[in-house]
């Protein structure tokens, strides 16, 4: 499973990182950075919580 972030939709609320800090990182301006590679085993549910926390629905899991 991989995370995709639509940077045109991300508004920098950082709710994804608040919900799942072990999965989502932020840049210096507070915008979500895409996780490189696959989501580590055991963090799939945290990733889903971060996706659901995004008010713009800028994050998808594939």
C-alpha angles and dihedrals in degrees: 000000000000134000121232121190122197099216091194090062099039111103097184099250089141093214090134091059091044091053096042113013091166090063107031127058126189131218122232091275094052098257120137118258119213116250111243113237128346125345106260117253112272095026098081094100092048089052090052090051091052091049092051091049093061108102092198094048087230093146127075135178121221 
